[in-house]
Amino acid sequence: ASRGQADVLGHALKAAEQQAGGGGGAASQTPDLIEWAGEPRAITLPELLQITVRQAPNLLAARFAIAAAEARIEQTWARSDWQLGAQIKGVRTGEVPQGTTTVNSDTQVSGSVDLSRALPTGGTIGLHAQTAYDRLDYTVALTVDGTPISQSGTQTTWTNDISGSITQPLLRNRGRQLYDANERRATLARDVTVLARRLAAIQTVQTVISAYWDLVLAE
């Protein structure tokens, strides 16, 4: 690397003095500029390039854009996740007369679980399980030979159900090309962002090197 040195701030101060035409105006501006930017010092080209790479706003913005593009790629991986759904329901009723029968209480509890996942072929596979519980307490009022008779009873019912399903498009919207389309699109967008960052880095480095040697040759 070149060992040439350039006093960048010193040249900036000299240019400001020349534009102001010398005199009191430049003298009043110089301390403020030094106080804001610090004392001028010599710097080598490698040091200047390192500072530029770390602090250039366009390069920092490009770095964040690449990180966002990587996150969008990871977001597409959710298509391979299993989807879980669950539901539970409970109902209780009581003292419902139905002719000669009175429902003292009717307790119904049901629950279901659904598990599904998209297939690379464009289809969907699913599993459904359901269970239901029903407890019925009742009283029957009868009349036998003119004598009223009541009889109580309990009826309990369990119902279980399990089923599976596969849905597969045969023509349109089938195949792995469509399944991976969003990830490929996000990958291409990431590659474009990386190339844009490289271009910004090259242009920034060229500008710094050109300005540096202009200052060195001007000394």
Phi, psi and chi 1 to 4 in degrees:
 res  aa     phi    psi   chi1   chi2   chi3   chi4
   1 ALA       -  152.3      -      -      -      -
   2 SER   -71.1  145.0  171.4      -      -      -
   3 ARG  -101.2   12.6  -63.8  -60.0  -59.8  172.3
   4 GLY   -62.8  148.2      -      -      -      -
   5 GLN  -127.2  149.9  -65.2 -178.4  -19.0      -
   6 ALA  -141.9  133.8      -      -      -      -
   7 ASP   -90.0   88.7 -176.7   -2.2      -      -
   8 VAL   -64.7  -46.3  179.7      -      -      -
   9 LEU   -67.4  -36.5 -176.0   56.0      -      -
  10 GLY   -61.4  -41.9      -      -      -      -
  11 HIS   -65.4  -35.8  -78.7  -77.4      -      -
  12 ALA   -64.9  -38.9      -      -      -      -
  13 LEU   -67.6  -40.4  -65.1  174.9      -      -
  14 LYS   -64.6  -40.5  -69.1  179.2 -177.9  179.0
  15 ALA   -64.2  -38.5      -      -      -      -
  16 ALA   -65.0  -37.7      -      -      -      -
  17 GLU   -66.4  -41.1  -67.5  177.0   -1.2      -
  18 GLN   -66.1  -39.2  -65.9  175.4   -1.4      -
  19 GLN   -67.5  -33.6  -67.3  177.3   -1.1      -
  20 ALA   -79.4   -9.7      -      -      -      -
  21 GLY    77.6   19.1      -      -      -      -
  22 GLY    76.5 -167.2      -      -      -      -
  23 GLY    81.7 -160.3      -      -      -      -
  24 GLY   -68.4  -28.0      -      -      -      -
  25 GLY   -63.1  -45.7      -      -      -      -
  26 ALA   -67.9  -36.0      -      -      -      -
  27 ALA   -65.2  -33.0      -      -      -      -
  28 SER   -78.2  -24.2   62.6      -      -      -
  29 GLN   -84.3  -31.7  -65.6  176.1    3.4      -
  30 THR   -62.4  -48.6  -60.6      -      -      -
  31 PRO   -60.9  -38.6  -22.5   34.6      -      -
  32 ASP   -62.8  -41.1  -66.2  -21.9      -      -
  33 LEU   -67.9  -40.8 -175.4   56.9      -      -
  34 ILE   -66.2  -40.0  -68.2  178.7      -      -
  35 GLU   -63.3  -35.0 -177.7  179.6   -2.9      -
  36 TRP   -77.7  -43.7  172.3   75.3      -      -
  37 ALA   -98.7  -14.3      -      -      -      -
  38 GLY    93.1  171.7      -      -      -      -
  39 GLU   -67.5  138.2  -69.3  -67.5  -25.5      -
  40 PRO   -64.1  142.5   23.9  -33.7      -      -
  41 ARG  -145.1  156.2   66.7 -179.8 -179.4   87.5
  42 ALA   -75.1  146.9      -      -      -      -
  43 ILE  -142.0  141.4 -172.8  171.6      -      -
  44 THR   -85.1  161.4   62.7      -      -      -
  45 LEU   -62.3  -44.2 -178.6   57.1      -      -
  46 PRO   -59.4  -39.7  -26.1   35.8      -      -
  47 GLU   -64.3  -41.1  -67.4  173.4  -18.8      -
  48 LEU   -64.3  -38.3 -174.9   59.4      -      -
  49 LEU   -68.3  -38.5  -69.9  176.7      -      -
  50 GLN   -63.3  -43.1  -70.8  179.4    0.8      -
  51 ILE   -64.0  -40.3  -65.4  174.3      -      -
  52 THR   -63.2  -44.7  -59.2      -      -      -
  53 VAL   -63.5  -35.7  169.9      -      -      -
  54 ARG   -78.0  -30.3  -70.3 -163.7  -56.3  -93.5
  55 GLN  -117.4   -7.9  -59.3 -178.3   -0.9      -
  56 ALA   -63.0  124.2      -      -      -      -
  57 PRO   -60.3  -38.9  -22.8   33.7      -      -
  58 ASN   -68.3  -32.2   56.5  -18.0      -      -
  59 LEU   -73.6  -37.4  -63.6 -177.0      -      -
  60 LEU   -64.5  -42.1  -69.4  175.5      -      -
  61 ALA   -63.2  -38.8      -      -      -      -
  62 ALA   -66.0  -36.2      -      -      -      -
  63 ARG   -63.5  -43.2 -174.4 -178.7  -52.8  168.9
  64 PHE   -66.1  -36.3  -65.5  145.2      -      -
  65 ALA   -64.8  -37.4      -      -      -      -
  66 ILE   -66.9  -41.8  -67.8  175.9      -      -
  67 ALA   -61.8  -39.4      -      -      -      -
  68 ALA   -66.1  -38.3      -      -      -      -
  69 ALA   -65.8  -38.9      -      -      -      -
  70 GLU   -63.5  -38.9  -66.6  -75.6   -3.2      -
  71 ALA   -65.4  -36.3      -      -      -      -
  72 ARG   -66.6  -33.5  -77.0 -168.6  -69.5  -90.0
  73 ILE   -65.1  -46.4  -66.7  176.5      -      -
  74 GLU   -63.4  -30.8  -64.3  176.6    0.8      -
  75 GLN   -63.1  -31.5 -171.6  177.7   15.0      -
  76 THR   -72.0  -15.7   64.9      -      -      -
  77 TRP   -69.0  -13.4  -62.0  -15.1      -      -
  78 ALA   -63.7  -17.2      -      -      -      -
  79 ARG   -65.1  -20.0   67.2 -174.7 -173.1  -81.8
  80 SER   -91.1   -2.5  -59.5      -      -      -
  81 ASP   -76.3  150.6  -67.1  -17.4      -      -
  82 TRP   -79.6  137.6  -73.9   91.9      -      -
  83 GLN  -103.3  125.0  -55.9  -64.8  -37.5      -
  84 LEU  -114.9  130.0  177.0   64.2      -      -
  85 GLY  -131.6  141.6      -      -      -      -
  86 ALA  -140.1  148.9      -      -      -      -
  87 GLN  -147.8  139.7 -176.4  178.2   10.5      -
  88 ILE  -135.8  143.7 -172.9  170.1      -      -
  89 LYS  -144.9  139.2 -179.3 -180.0  179.0 -178.4
  90 GLY  -136.6  138.2      -      -      -      -
  91 VAL  -136.9  136.8  178.4      -      -      -
  92 ARG  -136.7  128.3 -179.8 -179.7  176.1   85.4
  93 THR  -128.6  159.9   59.0      -      -      -
  94 GLY  -157.7  159.6      -      -      -      -
  95 GLU    52.5   57.4  -61.7  -60.4  -28.8      -
  96 VAL  -113.4  108.2  179.4      -      -      -
  97 PRO   -76.5  135.9   26.4  -32.3      -      -
  98 GLN  -135.4   82.9  -62.4  178.1   -5.1      -
  99 GLY    69.7 -126.0      -      -      -      -
 100 THR   -83.6   -0.8   58.9      -      -      -
 101 THR  -112.8  135.5  -57.5      -      -      -
 102 THR  -116.9  124.3  -60.7      -      -      -
 103 VAL   -82.3  107.4  177.3      -      -      -
 104 ASN   -69.3  -42.7  -60.4  -36.2      -      -
 105 SER  -160.0  144.5   65.2      -      -      -
 106 ASP  -135.2  111.4 -174.0    6.5      -      -
 107 THR  -110.2  122.5  -56.9      -      -      -
 108 GLN  -125.9  126.0  -61.0  177.6    1.3      -
 109 VAL  -131.2  129.9  179.4      -      -      -
 110 SER  -138.9  151.4   62.1      -      -      -
 111 GLY  -148.9  151.0      -      -      -      -
 112 SER  -144.1  153.0   62.5      -      -      -
 113 VAL  -133.9  133.0  175.9      -      -      -
 114 ASP  -124.4  133.3  -67.0  -79.6      -      -
 115 LEU  -128.0  126.8 -170.4   64.5      -      -
 116 SER  -144.0  159.4   62.5      -      -      -
 117 ARG  -156.9  140.5 -179.3 -177.6 -175.9  -86.4
 118 ALA   -77.9  140.0      -      -      -      -
 119 LEU   -96.2  149.5  -62.1  175.1      -      -
 120 PRO   -59.4  -19.8  -23.2   33.3      -      -
 121 THR   -80.0   -2.9   58.2      -      -      -
 122 GLY    98.6   -4.0      -      -      -      -
 123 GLY   -94.0 -172.9      -      -      -      -
 124 THR  -138.6  135.9  -56.8      -      -      -
 125 ILE  -113.8  139.7 -175.4  172.6      -      -
 126 GLY  -142.6  153.1      -      -      -      -
 127 LEU  -133.5  131.4  179.3   65.2      -      -
 128 HIS  -126.5  130.5  173.6   79.5      -      -
 129 ALA  -132.0  138.6      -      -      -      -
 130 GLN  -145.6  143.0 -179.3  175.9   -3.5      -
 131 THR  -137.9  148.3 -175.6      -      -      -
 132 ALA  -141.8  140.5      -      -      -      -
 133 TYR  -125.2  133.8  169.2   78.8      -      -
 134 ASP  -138.3  120.5 -173.5   -0.9      -      -
 135 ARG  -120.6  121.5  177.0 -174.1  172.9   91.3
 136 LEU  -118.2  119.3  179.3   64.6      -      -
 137 ASP  -107.5  126.1  -65.1  -33.2      -      -
 138 TYR  -139.7  164.5   60.4   90.3      -      -
 139 THR  -134.1  130.4  -60.2      -      -      -
 140 VAL  -109.8  125.6  179.3      -      -      -
 141 ALA  -102.6  122.6      -      -      -      -
 142 LEU  -127.4  161.2  -59.0  175.0      -      -
 143 THR  -124.2  118.8  -59.1      -      -      -
 144 VAL  -120.8  116.4  178.7      -      -      -
 145 ASP    54.1   41.6  -64.1  -27.6      -      -
 146 GLY    77.8    1.2      -      -      -      -
 147 THR  -105.6  120.9  -57.1      -      -      -
 148 PRO   -70.2  134.6   24.2  -31.1      -      -
 149 ILE  -130.4  134.7  -60.8  175.4      -      -
 150 SER  -118.3  141.2   62.5      -      -      -
 151 GLN  -134.7  129.7 -178.6  178.8    1.5      -
 152 SER  -104.1  153.5  -60.8      -      -      -
 153 GLY  -157.7  166.8      -      -      -      -
 154 THR  -133.3  133.8  -60.4      -      -      -
 155 GLN  -124.6  122.8 -179.6  178.3  -10.3      -
 156 THR  -118.7  133.6  -57.5      -      -      -
 157 THR  -133.7  130.8  -56.0      -      -      -
 158 TRP  -113.9  134.8  -83.7   99.0      -      -
 159 THR  -130.3  125.0  -57.1      -      -      -
 160 ASN  -121.9  141.3  -61.4  -52.3      -      -
 161 ASP  -146.2  135.8  178.7   37.1      -      -
 162 ILE  -139.3  137.9 -175.2  170.8      -      -
 163 SER  -151.6  156.4   61.2      -      -      -
 164 GLY  -129.4  156.1      -      -      -      -
 165 SER  -147.3  151.0   64.2      -      -      -
 166 ILE  -135.0  126.9  -64.2  179.4      -      -
 167 THR  -117.0  124.3  -56.8      -      -      -
 168 GLN  -136.3  115.5  173.9   61.0   53.3      -
 169 PRO   -64.8  139.0  -19.0   31.0      -      -
 170 LEU   -97.7  -26.0  -62.7  179.3      -      -
 171 LEU  -119.3  -92.1  -62.9  175.7      -      -
 172 ARG   -73.5  150.6 -169.0  175.9 -178.6 -179.1
 173 ASN    64.7   28.3  -62.6  -28.2      -      -
 174 ARG  -114.8  162.6   69.0  177.5  178.5   85.6
 175 GLY    96.4  161.1      -      -      -      -
 176 ARG   -73.5  -22.5 -164.2  173.6 -172.8   92.0
 177 GLN   -57.6  -45.7  -67.8  -67.0  -34.5      -
 178 LEU   -72.0  -35.1 -176.2   63.2      -      -
 179 TYR   -62.1  -37.8 -177.6   77.6      -      -
 180 ASP   -99.3    7.2  -64.9  -26.8      -      -
 181 ALA   -61.7  -44.5      -      -      -      -
 182 ASN   -65.3  -38.0  -71.3  -26.4      -      -
 183 GLU   -67.9  -40.2 -177.2  175.9   -0.4      -
 184 ARG   -63.8  -40.6  -68.7 -161.7  -53.8  -87.4
 185 ARG   -62.3  -43.1 -172.4 -177.5  -59.9  110.4
 186 ALA   -67.3  -35.4      -      -      -      -
 187 THR   -66.5  -42.6  -58.5      -      -      -
 188 LEU   -62.7  -40.1  -68.8  174.3      -      -
 189 ALA   -64.2  -36.6      -      -      -      -
 190 ARG   -65.6  -42.6 -171.7  -88.2  -44.6  -86.8
 191 ASP   -63.2  -39.3  -65.7  -18.9      -      -
 192 VAL   -63.4  -40.2  170.3      -      -      -
 193 THR   -65.6  -39.6  -56.0      -      -      -
 194 VAL   -63.1  -43.8  171.2      -      -      -
 195 LEU   -63.6  -38.5  -67.6  176.5      -      -
 196 ALA   -64.3  -37.9      -      -      -      -
 197 ARG   -66.4  -41.1 -177.9  176.9 -173.1  -89.5
 198 ARG   -62.4  -41.8  -68.9  178.0 -178.9  175.5
 199 LEU   -63.1  -43.0  178.0   60.5      -      -
 200 ALA   -63.1  -38.6      -      -      -      -
 201 ALA   -65.4  -43.2      -      -      -      -
 202 ILE   -62.9  -45.3  -68.3  172.6      -      -
 203 GLN   -65.2  -40.0  -68.0  174.9  -17.3      -
 204 THR   -64.5  -44.7  -58.0      -      -      -
 205 VAL   -63.8  -42.1  169.7      -      -      -
 206 GLN   -61.0  -42.0  -71.8  177.3  -20.8      -
 207 THR   -64.5  -42.8  -58.9      -      -      -
 208 VAL   -65.5  -44.8  171.3      -      -      -
 209 ILE   -63.6  -42.7  -67.8  176.0      -      -
 210 SER   -63.3  -45.1  177.1      -      -      -
 211 ALA   -66.6  -36.4      -      -      -      -
 212 TYR   -61.8  -50.6  179.3   88.0      -      -
 213 TRP   -71.4  -26.3  -75.0  112.8      -      -
 214 ASP   -62.4  -41.6  -73.4  -16.3      -      -
 215 LEU   -69.6  -40.5  -67.8  174.4      -      -
 216 VAL   -62.4  -45.0  170.8      -      -      -
 217 LEU   -70.4  -24.4  -64.2  177.0      -      -
 218 ALA   -79.0  -17.4      -      -      -      -
 219 GLU   -73.2      -  -69.9 -176.9  -17.0      -
